[in-house]
Amino acid sequence: MIDLRSDTITRPTQEMRTVIANAEVGDDVFGEDPTVNELEEKLANMFGKESGLYCSSGTMANQIAIKTHTSPGDQVICSWAAHVYNYEGGGMASNSGVTAKLIEGARGLFKASDLEQAISPDDPHFPISRMVVIEDTSNKGGGAVWPRNDIMEISRLCGEKGLNLHLDGARVFNSLIATGTEYLEYGAYYDSMSICLSKGLGAPVGSVLLGPREFISKARRARKSFGGGMRQAGIIAAAGLFALENCIDRLITDHDNAKLIESALRGNPLIKEILPVETNIILFSLTHENMTQNVLDYLENKGILALATGPKTIRFVLHKDIEEHEIQNVIELCRSFELAV
């Protein structure tokens, strides 16, 4: 089965499994796991941050960042499409007691001018705007890459207004590979960053929260209160190190394959719209919503799993576990699934 539902389904390679089996470990809650320490330090150095905190998931890293940056009653500003708002179980409210101010913008992106209008006035009737979150790439935006000039202007505005800027970097390496941006340059825009090691990089679990040393010290307390302290976590941290050293450059293959599939879909009469493909996500809508399940069933019967993300919308995500000959199969079926209805 060719599984295009998500890049979260990637599995460790045999080489990665060997590294996992041979990992040197200690008690990370005591700060004594050498592999975890190496991973945190490596990522902090890559992005020019003082310190890092290994977390079990991107959601945990994001929620710890929100908890650390804010106080109850504060406001977090993000896109209507943001993962922290849509897909983290209402964690902003339940974990930190904060509200969300949503910015409308195409593909989950916005500009500094949009942010400036969203900031609450200095008035006790309104919550205090404390934090801004951007997600690069934007999942609900079809893998859209944030323009670097927009990030730079948003970062500048956050500095002027005293707002903390956080990156949800679930697929940040897809963005960096697509644009060729230097890691240190990119990291300088943010007060904190959540860097995912699974998805396209292929590690089985884990994200690292990056930021100033004092921020990470507070974040470590939040992780403990969330039940996120791990003991001999070097076993999984080793997979993250392997992924950073071996799996980033190959992401461009996923991007290239996604463009090939996009081209095939454009010739299908059932397709109403395809969001521009910039990275490894293909998001397309059908002409009628009653076709969606038929198309999914047709593809599954032909050996392809896809995901409905709306009444008329289907998502494909390319990743390392898709072989070259399977890409050709997907291309052929994308040209012909009008047979599904």
URKAZI-V262767 format. One record per helix or strand. SS is the DSSP state (H for helix, E for strand). FROM is the first residue (numbers start at 0). TO is the last residue. If there is no record, write none. Layout:
BEGIN
((SS & FROM & TO) (SS & FROM & TO))
END
This chain:
BEGIN
((E & 1 & 2) (H & 6 & 8) (H & 13 & 20) (H & 27 & 29) (H & 33 & 46) (E & 50 & 54) (H & 57 & 68) (E & 74 & 78) (H & 82 & 85) (H & 90 & 95) (E & 98 & 102) (H & 105 & 107) (H & 111 & 117) (E & 128 & 134) (E & 137 & 137) (E & 143 & 143) (H & 147 & 160) (E & 163 & 168) (H & 171 & 178) (H & 182 & 186) (E & 191 & 195) (H & 198 & 200) (E & 206 & 210) (H & 212 & 224) (H & 233 & 245) (H & 250 & 264) (E & 270 & 273) (E & 280 & 285) (H & 288 & 300) (E & 303 & 304) (E & 306 & 307) (E & 312 & 316) (H & 323 & 339))
END
